């Protein structure tokens, strides 16, 4: 159900959950957040960050993921409702859809 809800295939979801366990964000049961776990930089965010502020607060493993979050934040608008097709995002970033 979780994979379906977040729009991932089960195999990819399991990989991400394993990374969250390794990073100390969730417990080994892969469901329980650990006390003090945070997302991104350890700095307080406003109660309702803008999409750009949220994207800037996330630490990614590579530059492409960072650029992708920034591009999505630009299209989201202040109400967080924007959506962008994969093909358009890939073209904007100069990468392939597969990447």
Secondary structure as GFF3:
##gff-version 3
##sequence-region A 1 99
A	DSSP	alpha_helix	2	6	.	.	.	ID=ss1
A	DSSP	alpha_helix	10	22	.	.	.	ID=ss2
A	DSSP	alpha_helix	51	57	.	.	.	ID=ss3
A	DSSP	alpha_helix	63	76	.	.	.	ID=ss4
A	DSSP	alpha_helix	86	93	.	.	.	ID=ss5
###
